[in-house]
Amino acid sequence: MSQGLHLSQKMALSQVLAPQLQQSLALLQAPTLELKTLVEQELQQNPILEEVPVAEMEEREKVAAEGPSEASDLAEPPADVKFDPATEPSSNAPVDDFQAEFDRLTQIDQEWRDHFSQTNIPVRQSQEMEERRQFMFDTLVAPTSLQETLLEQMRFSDITEEQKPVAEMIIGNIDDFGYLKASVDELAFSTNIPAEKITEVLKIIQGFHPPGVGARDLRECLMLQLERAGREKSIEYKIVRDYMEALGKRRMPEIARGLGVSVEVVQEAVKSISHLEPRPGRDFLPDDDHYISPEVFVQKNGDDYIVTTNNEQIPHLRISNVYKDLMAQKEATTEVRDYIRDKIRAGKFLIKSLQQRQQTILNIANEIVKRQREFMDKGVAYLKPMTMVQVAEVVGVHETTVSRAVSNKYMETPQGVFEMKYFFTSGIQTAAGGVSNTSVKDMVAAMFNNENAGKPLSDQEIVKMLREKGIDIARRTVAKYRAELNILPSNLRKVY
């Protein structure tokens, strides 16, 4: 058989998600802030779509709240604003069918304009507030990094012009916590600069602010801070210099014997050491706080709980009326009309997907509140085991849909703000039925917090205490929970 390029045909079956379905799934999974970005992208790509102004939405709510009145025909404009699918012309419908729809839309649109022109909406005030808000964001200054601070101190220090390249190289190898991540030998090998010159410049940088910066390990960091405070002859300095390993394992009697002092003196010194900063660059770390906007609100009303979705943060879209003029023009070609039809259908699908997203999240949230009623009343200790399969069966969706719907979503409850995934947890069987792993971990944390510092609880003792409550778990499970809670073993928690 000769070698070369050949064309061939074959048939195969494969499952492919339609673009509209992919868009719907993306909207369902996206949290509120990301959802805004996705909608803004659609607004840029689809000229038929437009976002309802805030002032208009407020006016609608105001008119709707007033109830039936002379303007009742203006309080509910379903077809002109959201373009009711029932009025959508099919692709096979004659072009002339659009004319009657356009005339009706034009009349209602003019009524809306007349109505808003008679109302005193403080548009100017809202514009001024928006300008002030934008000015505030424009004047925000980015915080100075640790490296920038060190470079600025270098310029005003006694470092010579010959030493500046070495200093810049050292500062470039200092991490955000203030530690020099490369050894002097490694820096000397990679730069062909003598180790003595690097050490000399490093000593100068270690005198910069904040105290302890440029240290190569925790021991040197604490020693630099004590030296800066003039405490080289103190017990704290001797403990850090000579007994750092014993200090990490809290072997107080061993340290006391080595220094020839009492255990009480060592404990006071250790308490003083604990006030030193183990991460000198902490104050220069970027602000990584993540601001969240709850998707669901749970409020108690009498004996019941009212569940609502956060619709204020969801963009309100409608089909623009501008397309009427284009379609009404007699010279509009078939291609133009088909293009507008496609964009209208895409816009309607987006609006429907947004509505379906909110309804799905609301249905799932209602089922969560129903199953976790005791948690809403009493707190974390009463969290029940619950799986996504159980919720999916009740809501009538697939398990993966529940997973997408709760991904990166938060719920504001009487017990605080929790990620919606927090409520889905496996359980441990008990005599009373079952208890969630989260509740057991909360119990373990409470037991450790209430222990006697002079006689800390071991993992096996925690196992026995849980068995008395009807919860039977293995010791390694307690050890895993303790590690997740950042609690040291009992021999390292003991206070002499």
Secondary structure, DSSP 8 states (H G I E B T S, - for coil): ---S--------------HHHHHHHHHHHS-HHHHHHHHHHHHHH-TTEEE--HHHHHHHHHHHHH-SSTTHHHH--HHHHH--GGG---TTS-TTHHHHHHHHHHHHHHHHHHHHHTS---HHHHHHHHHHHHHHHHT------HHHHHHHHHHTSS--TTTHHHHHHHHHTB-TTSBB-S-HHHHHHHH---HHHHHHHHHHHTTSSSTTTTBSSHHHHHHHHHHHTT-TTSHHHHHHHH-HHHHHTT-HHHHHHHHTS-HHHHHHHHHHHTTS-S-GGGGGS---------SEEEEEETTEEEEEE--TTS--EEE-THHHHHHH-TT--HHHHHHHHHHHHHHHHHHHHHHHHHHHHHHHHHHHHHHTHHHHHH-GGG---B-HHHHHHHHTS-HHHHHHHHTT-EEEETTEEEEGGGG-B-EEEETTEEEEHHHHHHHHHHHHHTSBTTB---HHHHHHHHHHTTB---HHHHHHHHHHTT---HHHH---
